[in-house]
Amino acid sequence: MTTEMSSTEDIIGRKEIDDLEAIPRSSAPRRRRPPCGPLELRLDLHLGLREGHSTEAQQAVRKAKNAQWNGETDLPWDTDVDQEKLVVEAAAAQGGHAAGFDIAGTPLEKWGEKEFIAFGVESQNWTLSQSSTESRAP
């Protein structure tokens, strides 16, 4: 069975795909108006408590707020982290930055210690920035 190639003009009815003026008006998609006038949506959002809420509601809201994870208070921000040291130690434990990989003929062949460390730091940053609900503490 022989397959014939068709030209753009045979397929879409015009020579150039971006020639919008050549599109017949009747085939152009029409914008439809909604059956009624514009819709108005009003939302009242109340965060926190206002006067008049019951004591039970106030206690429930406080309990819920306190149960939430808080990055400002739940993380030990004073912990000293040397990312470059961690990358160097991990590479040494594995036998070097490219241990087990044949990097001959690749751009990595020209990388030095500085580039491998920078890549390792960026890799750590990416890994730590990924969110997973499975890894979160309850």
TIPA-310619 format. One line per field, with one value per residue (C-alpha): residue in three letters; x, y, z. Coordinates in Angstrom, 2 decimals. Example, Ala and Ser with C-alpha at 12.3 -4.5 7.8 and 13.67 -1.06 7.14 Angstrom:
// residues 2
code: [ALA_SER]
X: [12.30_13.67]
Y: [-4.50_-1.06]
Z: [7.80_7.14]
***
This chain:
// residues 138
code: [MET_THR_THR_GLU_MET_SER_SER_THR_GLU_ASP_ILE_ILE_GLY_ARG_LYS_GLU_ILE_ASP_ASP_LEU_GLU_ALA_ILE_PRO_ARG_SER_SER_ALA_PRO_ARG_ARG_ARG_ARG_PRO_PRO_CYS_GLY_PRO_LEU_GLU_LEU_ARG_LEU_ASP_LEU_HIS_LEU_GLY_LEU_ARG_GLU_GLY_HIS_SER_THR_GLU_ALA_GLN_GLN_ALA_VAL_ARG_LYS_ALA_LYS_ASN_ALA_GLN_TRP_ASN_GLY_GLU_THR_ASP_LEU_PRO_TRP_ASP_THR_ASP_VAL_ASP_GLN_GLU_LYS_LEU_VAL_VAL_GLU_ALA_ALA_ALA_ALA_GLN_GLY_GLY_HIS_ALA_ALA_GLY_PHE_ASP_ILE_ALA_GLY_THR_PRO_LEU_GLU_LYS_TRP_GLY_GLU_LYS_GLU_PHE_ILE_ALA_PHE_GLY_VAL_GLU_SER_GLN_ASN_TRP_THR_LEU_SER_GLN_SER_SER_THR_GLU_SER_ARG_ALA_PRO]
X: [0.00_1.38_0.85_0.64_1.84_-0.57_0.41_-0.53_-2.98_-4.68_-5.01_-6.12_-7.33_-4.66_-0.97_0.37_-0.78_-0.47_-2.47_-5.44_-6.92_-7.39_-9.64_-13.23_-15.43_-17.98_-15.39_-13.98_-15.13_-17.75_-17.81_-21.04_-22.60_-23.92_-27.70_-28.10_-26.24_-22.90_-22.83_-21.94_-20.34_-19.89_-18.01_-17.59_-14.47_-13.90_-10.64_-10.28_-12.94_-15.27_-17.11_-20.22_-18.78_-19.36_-16.58_-16.61_-16.08_-13.24_-11.56_-11.99_-10.38_-7.45_-6.94_-6.96_-4.47_-2.12_-2.29_-1.03_2.60_4.42_7.71_8.69_8.52_8.74_12.10_15.49_16.63_19.81_21.14_24.35_24.23_27.25_25.81_29.16_30.61_27.65_28.18_31.92_31.30_28.63_30.91_33.80_31.57_30.59_34.14_34.03_31.53_31.15_31.84_30.22_29.46_31.40_31.57_34.14_33.02_30.34_30.34_30.82_34.29_35.41_33.88_36.12_35.51_33.85_31.23_30.41_29.96_27.70_25.65_25.41_24.21_21.57_20.50_20.06_18.06_15.76_15.26_14.46_12.01_9.85_6.71_5.50_2.64_4.08_7.27_5.57_5.50_2.01]
Y: [0.00_3.38_6.38_9.75_12.80_15.72_19.33_21.74_23.35_19.98_19.30_22.67_24.54_27.26_27.45_28.66_27.39_30.87_32.64_33.54_35.83_32.81_31.03_31.26_33.21_30.43_27.96_30.28_29.39_31.75_33.04_32.25_34.61_33.26_32.71_35.33_38.47_38.48_36.56_38.21_36.21_37.58_35.68_36.75_35.22_35.49_34.38_34.23_34.92_37.82_38.88_36.87_33.46_30.91_29.99_26.46_27.81_30.03_27.10_24.88_27.50_28.01_24.24_23.89_26.75_25.25_21.83_23.20_22.87_26.20_26.65_29.61_27.71_24.01_24.09_24.47_27.48_27.81_24.48_25.08_23.27_23.16_21.86_21.71_19.58_17.19_16.87_16.20_13.61_11.84_11.76_10.39_7.65_6.65_6.70_10.10_12.38_10.26_6.87_4.07_6.24_6.39_10.11_9.86_11.87_13.75_17.37_16.02_14.87_18.50_19.17_19.76_19.54_22.99_22.04_18.69_20.40_23.08_20.37_18.43_21.51_22.25_18.60_18.82_22.03_20.45_17.31_19.31_21.54_18.62_18.21_14.81_14.20_10.77_12.24_14.77_14.08_13.85]
Z: [0.00_-1.01_1.24_-0.49_1.32_1.25_1.22_4.00_1.60_0.94_4.65_6.09_2.99_2.97_2.10_5.42_8.79_10.37_7.64_9.81_7.15_4.87_7.37_6.13_8.54_8.79_10.12_12.75_16.26_17.61_21.13_22.84_25.28_28.52_28.51_31.23_32.13_33.95_37.17_40.42_43.13_46.60_49.25_52.80_54.26_57.96_59.45_63.16_65.72_66.17_69.26_69.80_68.99_71.69_74.09_72.65_69.12_70.30_72.05_68.97_66.72_69.13_69.39_65.58_65.18_67.78_66.12_62.79_61.79_62.21_60.37_62.53_65.80_64.85_63.06_64.75_62.71_64.75_63.39_61.43_58.09_55.77_52.50_50.74_53.55_53.27_49.49_49.89_52.63_50.56_47.52_49.56_51.00_47.44_46.10_44.39_42.67_39.54_41.13_39.18_36.16_32.90_32.19_29.39_26.38_28.31_29.52_33.05_32.04_32.19_35.60_38.56_42.29_42.31_39.68_41.33_44.71_43.19_41.50_44.76_46.65_43.99_44.08_47.86_47.50_44.93_47.02_50.15_48.29_47.16_49.21_50.28_52.65_53.47_54.92_57.21_60.89_62.42]
***
